[in-house]
Amino acid sequence: MKKLELHWKILIGMVAGLLFGFLMKNLEQKGIVVDWIKPFGTVFINMLKMIAVPLIVVSLIVGLADLKDISKLSKLGGRTVFFYLCTTIFAVSLGLVLANVIKPGSYINEASRKSLLENFSGDASQKIELADKAKTSGPLQPMVDIVPDNFFNALSDNGSMLQVIFFVILIGIGLILVEEEKSKPVVDFFKGLNDVIMKIIDIIMLFSPYGVFALMAALMVEIPDFTTLGALAIYGLTVLFGLLIMTFILYPTLLMLFAKVNPISFFKAIAPAQLLAFSTSSSAATLPVTMECVTEHVGVDEEVSSFVLPLGATVNMDGTSLYQAVAAIFIAQAMLPYPLDFHTQLMIVVTATLASIGSAAVPSAGMVMLVIVLGQAGIPEAGLALIFAIDRPLDMCRTVVNITSDATVATIVAKSVGKLNPVKS
Ligand code: ASP
């Protein structure tokens, strides 16, 4: 009998987890899930995160050293940044158009507005506090933040991926510049280590259906009851509609135009990563699997994927930026007596693009950065409480878009530098 493919196993784990969680919630047995099932999900996410930083370091060193030429690196970097920026700006603009046309804020009545603001004001102020910390710095702070003062500190903090990438790029450049006799043993060592890390990821993935089961069961017993959520349905659907356009129209078009890749085989190849992004809500935790899918199943050379994907996981978040645009307009429509003018909306394009770059690749980071978008546009930050209740499911969906975008750009950039070797399935 043919072995069941991994994405089917993960999907079965997901559905089974949701059903199990639903059952336990109705049997009033939440405690069992929280105490005895959820920890397996946490272990699974920890394992993925544990391997993410070593994977970035090693594969990026190998990938860069293989480039053998600095001009190739700048070509790769230039194209990657160009596509990342274009897709993000498209995403924010799409979010703004949808929110202005559908007007989700006008569907929320006074009673549900009040009850949402009351019920979730505590949660919202936690996020606002977190965002305040990010805000107190000057405009060039993001640039300063990229350069670590101690590489080992950066390595030990999953939130400092950009710093790690910065330092590793320097190592890669150094390896390209020294004579081959010196660089070869170093590169060979990292090549060996790279294979070992890939094997570890295979081992972690054996556990994925069970990890996903545990995550979904825990999610089901922990999400708030859907009482006031009716009022948020149109807002949620607007975000979802935008995310679907990105996934099923924008990326397939880009793939066909620029990479001559069949979108159906592409989606089949990255399905395990998409399912994991959905279950973990974290592009960082999904990164090891995204790397594996894109290199082994889409056929992107490791030279390209090891550079484009870790960078994308940290800075390229189309789903997040689209969500920030819709959420900002939704809150404005629900809380302000006047519509936002064109200039303010244009500013939202800029701030949401920057905010999505600055969002960490972890659950609900997009919501923290949304506070900054709201502040810039003069929209009351307390309005965050309005969207809190359905943030988790939307986070799951936007994370899928975030990693799909990374994988799409990796494929396009690989094609443009002659490093795409489509895998026959
Ligand atoms: N959870 C998202 C990610 O990791 C970020 C966000 O939108 O909150 O990609």
Residues whose N, C-alpha, C, O or C-beta is under 5 A from the ligand:
A	BS01	LIG	S281 S282 S283 A284 T320 A360 A361 V362 P363 S364 A365 G366 M367 D395 R398 T399 N402
